[in-house]
């Protein structure tokens, strides 16, 4: 096989590898999009067929959202406090060195 033919074959193999990688990424994105759409449809159906009234469902969802927001704020504050504490400790270590 000539050098030119070997280069052409190598280029074709590289193109095939890129195509396969692009196909795999596309497949993953398609799967994740289908999963998200399925979850949304499932949640909607569950709300429609829930054994409680719409106002009760809205109230429960609102309470849950407020609870999650409070929990997220608390965790954010904890992380912020830990970072401040770590920074102070680092500064005091640097000052003693």
C-alpha positions as CSV (number, residue, x, y, z in Angstrom):
1,X,0.0,0.0,0.0
2,X,1.4,3.4,-0.9
3,X,2.0,6.2,1.5
4,X,-0.8,8.2,0.0
5,X,-3.3,5.3,0.3
6,X,-2.2,4.9,4.0
7,X,-2.9,8.6,4.7
8,X,-6.3,8.4,3.0
9,X,-7.2,5.3,5.0
10,X,-6.1,6.9,8.3
11,X,-8.2,10.0,7.4
12,X,-11.2,7.8,6.8
13,X,-10.7,6.0,10.1
14,X,-10.5,9.3,11.9
15,X,-13.7,10.5,10.3
16,X,-15.5,7.3,11.3
17,X,-14.3,7.7,14.9
18,X,-15.6,11.3,15.0
19,X,-18.9,10.2,13.5
20,X,-19.3,7.4,16.1
21,X,-18.5,9.8,18.9
22,X,-21.1,12.4,17.6
23,X,-23.7,9.7,17.3
24,X,-23.1,8.5,20.9
25,X,-23.4,12.1,22.2
26,X,-26.6,12.6,20.2
27,X,-28.0,9.3,21.6
28,X,-27.3,10.4,25.2
29,X,-28.9,13.8,24.6
30,X,-32.0,12.2,23.0
31,X,-32.3,9.8,25.9
32,X,-32.0,12.6,28.5
33,X,-34.6,14.7,26.7
34,X,-37.0,11.8,26.5
35,X,-36.4,11.1,30.2
36,X,-37.2,14.8,31.1
37,X,-40.3,14.9,29.0
38,X,-41.5,11.6,30.4
39,X,-41.0,12.9,34.0
40,X,-42.9,16.1,33.2
41,X,-45.8,14.2,31.6
42,X,-45.8,11.7,34.5
43,X,-46.0,14.5,37.0
44,X,-48.8,16.2,35.1
45,X,-50.8,13.0,35.0
46,X,-50.2,12.3,38.7
47,X,-51.5,15.8,39.5
48,X,-54.6,15.3,37.3
49,X,-55.5,12.0,38.9
50,X,-54.6,12.8,42.5
51,X,-57.3,12.0,45.0
52,X,-57.4,15.5,46.4
53,X,-58.9,18.7,45.0
54,X,-56.9,21.1,42.9
55,X,-56.7,23.8,45.6
56,X,-55.4,21.2,48.1
57,X,-52.8,20.0,45.6
58,X,-51.7,23.6,44.9
59,X,-51.5,24.3,48.6
60,X,-49.4,21.1,49.2
61,X,-47.1,22.0,46.3
62,X,-46.7,25.5,47.6
63,X,-45.8,24.3,51.1
64,X,-43.3,21.8,49.7
65,X,-41.7,24.5,47.5
66,X,-41.4,26.9,50.5
67,X,-39.9,24.1,52.6
68,X,-37.3,23.3,49.9
69,X,-36.5,26.9,49.5
70,X,-35.9,27.3,53.3
71,X,-33.8,24.1,53.3
72,X,-31.7,25.4,50.3
73,X,-31.2,28.8,52.1
74,X,-30.1,27.0,55.2
75,X,-27.6,24.8,53.4
76,X,-26.3,27.9,51.5
77,X,-25.8,29.7,54.8
78,X,-24.0,26.7,56.2
79,X,-21.6,26.5,53.3
80,X,-21.0,30.3,53.4
81,X,-20.2,30.1,57.2
82,X,-17.8,27.1,56.6
83,X,-16.0,29.0,53.9
84,X,-15.6,32.1,56.1
85,X,-14.4,29.9,58.9
86,X,-11.9,28.2,56.6
87,X,-10.7,31.5,55.2
88,X,-10.2,32.9,58.8
89,X,-8.2,29.8,59.8
90,X,-6.1,30.1,56.6
91,X,-5.4,33.8,57.3
92,X,-4.4,33.1,60.9
93,X,-2.1,30.2,59.8
94,X,-0.5,32.5,57.2
95,X,-0.1,35.2,59.8
96,X,1.7,32.9,62.3
97,X,4.1,31.6,59.6
